[in-house]
Amino acid sequence: MVSVIVCVLFFTMFERKVLSYMQLRKGPNKVGFVGLGTPLADTIKLLIKLSSLTSTSNVLVYYVGPVVAIFVLFVVWGMFPFVCFNNIFAYGFVVFLCLSSLNLYSVLGSGWGSNSKYSMLGAFRGVAQIVSYEVVLIFVSFFPISFQGGYMLHGFLGGYLYVVWFAPLFLLWMLSCVAETNRAPFDFAEGESELVSGFNTEYGALEFAFLFLGEYGQIIFISFLSVLLYVYVGSQVVLVGLGVVVAVWYIWFRATYPRFRYDLFMELAWNIGLVFIVWVIFYLLAVS
């Protein structure tokens, strides 16, 4: 789990560097050699800050949100084939879908426990977003699972290039993953131009660090999982390399596109994505 935390720390610095060069400016480069000490400095700053619990907050729910986020992160990484090589997770992918749904309670608890109007609005948006795109994500994942013939994540090791056959579905999978991880341009749960910082407005210090680790750790996990489901060809070196490529795609997506309108965002899930997947399923059932 220490390696996951270290990966998250340096991924944040890498993201800031990539975004800065895409915007024709310099990124963080003052702390250490070319800015490599920036993650450590940010970590120390968060750890020495005091908790910002307000007098109107619901104390129990306020702390449950960050704890759920970090719990889900550690459990899903513990069953990834690159980390765990035993066969105790016979239904690993089903477990992943169930655990990823728990992020809904992290967002809802963080917003509700803060007892702030901006936090509550961000939490309501986040819950609607997660529920909507969770449906799309489950339907899209049906295709590589049906070809693989099981739910064990280890079974995908050495799989085929499903992305060649399911390119539109892979694109829909990636869009759903961006929405699930609350990333730009789908970051409506913490849209700073409207909601200050959304569901995590009232968080600081260690609680904010837990939410931050949960979000970025899930991004890295889904990057590797996407490669494992659709692209992976049998080498762990290829898995790591292509996982980094998908993670860079997340950053590129953030740097390129502005935030969507919320009504169009929900329409993309229910009226376009879900309808398209159901049509593909019925078509495959008809021709099989």
N, C-alpha and C positions, 0 to 999 in steps of 0.2 A: 504494500500500500504506500510505502514511502516513495517508491519509484513512480507511482501514479501522481502523487503530489508534486514531485520534482518535474515530471512531464508537464503538468498543468502550469507550474510557475514559468517554465521556459517557453511554453506555448504562448502564454500571454505576451511575453516579450517579443517572440517571433511575430505574433499578430501585429503588434504595434510597429515593428520594423517594416513588415510588408505593407501595411496600410500607409505608413509614412512615405515609402518610396513610390507607391501608387499615386500618392498625392503630391509628388515632387518636392518632398521636404525630408529633413533628417528626423529619425526617430530618437528614442532614448539612447544617449551615448556618453553620459557624464559619469555614471557610477561603474567603476571597473573598466576593463578593456572592452572597447566598443559597446559599452552598456551591459555587459554580461552580469554585472552585480545588481542590476535594477530589480530583478525578482526577489533577491534576498533583502534588499532595502525596503521594498514594498511589504514583504512579509513581516519584517521587524516593526514597521510603522503600524500595521494592523494589530499586531500582538500587544503593543504598548498602549494602544488607545483604550479608553474606557467605554463600557457598554452604554448605548444611547437609549436605554429603555425609558419610555415616557410614562407619566403617571396614569394615563388613560389606557395603556396597553393591557391586554389579557396575557398575564405573565406566562401561564402554562402553554397556551397555543403559540405565543410569540417565540418560545424556544423550541417548540416541536417542529416548526417548519424547517429551520436549518439542520436539525438533527436528522430528519427524514431524508433531506437532500444528500447528506454525507453518507448515511446508511445505505441508500440505494446505490450510490456510486461505488462503494467498497464491495458490495455484494455482487453487482453485475461484473465488475472487473475480476472478482475471484473465480468466476466460472468461465472466463474467456479461455479458449484453447491455448493461447500463447502463454497464459499464466498457470493454468491448472491442466494437468495432463492425465487426470484420472477420469473415470466414467461415472461419477456419482450424479451428474446432471443429465440423465437420460432424456429429459424434456427441457434441455437448456434454453431453447428459443422461446418456449412457452413461458418459462420462468422469467426470461428477459422482458417479454411483453407485459407480464403481470407487474414486475418491478418498475418498469418504465411508467406504468399507470399510476404508481404511487407518487410520482412527481407532481401530480395534480394536487395531492394533499399538502405537499410542501409549499406550493404556490398559494393555495387557498389558506393554509394555516398562517403563512407569513403575512398575507394581506389582512386577514381577519384579526389575528393577534395584535397587529400594530394599531388597530382601531383608528385609522386615518382614512380620510375620503380618497386620497390619491392611491393609497395602498389597496383599499377595497376595490376601486375601479380597476386597478391593474390585476388584482387577483381574479375578478370576474372575467376579465378579458382572457387571462391566462387559462382559466378552467375551460371556458368555451373553446379556446384554441386547441388545447390538449385533447379534449374529448372528440372534437371534430376530426382532427388529423390522426388520432389514434385509430379510428375506424378505417381510414384510408391506408394507414400503415399496415394494419393486420391483413387487409385484403391483398395489398401488393406483395406482402411476404409469403402469401399462399403459393406463389408460382415457384420460387427456388426451393421451397420446402417440399412441394409435390414432386419435383424432379429429383430431389435428393432422397426422398423416401423415408424421412425421419426428422425428429426435432432436436437431435443431439448436435450441438455446435461443432463437436469434433468430426462429425460426419461430413462437414463441408470442406475439411482439409483435403486438398488435392482435387477440388471440384472443377467444374467446367466453366467456360466463359458465358454464363447466363446473360450477361449484359449485351452480348451480340444478338441473342434471340429476343430479349425483352428490353430493348433500348428505351421505348417510351415509358414502360413500367419502372425502369431504373431511374429515369428522370423524375417520375412521380414519387418514387421512394425517397430520392434526395430532397425534393421539395417538402415532403412530409417530415423528414428528419430535421430540416431547418426550422420548420414550424414547431416540432416537438421540443427542440432545444431552445426555442425562444430567441432565435438569432435574426439579425437584420437580413432582409427587409421585413421580416415577420415578427419583429420584437415589440408587439403591441402591449404586452404585459408590463413593460417598463419603458414605454415611449417617453423619453425625457422632455420632448417639446410639449407634451400634453399632461403628463402625470408625474413630473419631477424625476422620479426613478421607479415609478410603478410599485409593485408589491414589496420591493425591498427599500422603500424610501426611508423608513425609520430604523434601518439596520446599520450597524457599524461594528468595528473591532472584530472579534472572533466570530460572531454570528454572521456578519457579512462575508467573512472569509469562507465559512462553510457553504453558504449559498453560491459563492463564486466558484469554489472547488467543485461543487455538484454540477454546475452548469458547464464549465469547461471540461471537466472530466468526462461528462456524458458526450460532449462533442468529439473528443478523441476516441472514446469507445465506439460511437456510431460510425466514425470514419473507418475504423478497422473492421467493424461488423459489416459495413457496406461492401468492402473488398471481399470479406469472407463469403458473403452470400452470392455476390454477382460476378466477381472478377477473379477470385483467388485461384491460382494454378498449381499449388503444391509446394512452394518454398516460403519459409518464414521471412527470408530476406525480401522476397517480392511482396509479402503481406505488409511488412513495415514500410517499404518504399511507396507502395500504392496507397497505404493508409495516410502517409504524409501528404501525398498528392490530393487526396480527398479533403484533408484538413485545410490545405492551402485553398482548395475550391471554396470552402466555407468563408475564408477571409476575402477571397476575390469577390464572392457574391455580395458580401457586406460592403466592399469598397465601390462596387459598380452600381447597385440598384438603390433607389430611394425607397422609403417606407411605403407600403401599399395602403390603399384605403381599406378600412376594416370590412366594409360590406362586400367588396370585391374579393377580399381574402377568404371570407366564409363561403362565398359563392364558388370559389375555386375548389373548396373541399367537397361541398355537398352537390352542387349542380354540374360540375365538370369532372373532378377526380373520381368521385364515387360512382357516378354514372358510367364513366369510361371503363372502370375496372369491372363493374357488373356486366357490361356489354362484352368485354373480353372473356369473362368466365363463361357466360352463356354461349359464346361463339365456340370456345374450346370444347365445351360439353356437347355441342351440336355436331362438331366435326370428328369427335373421338368415337 
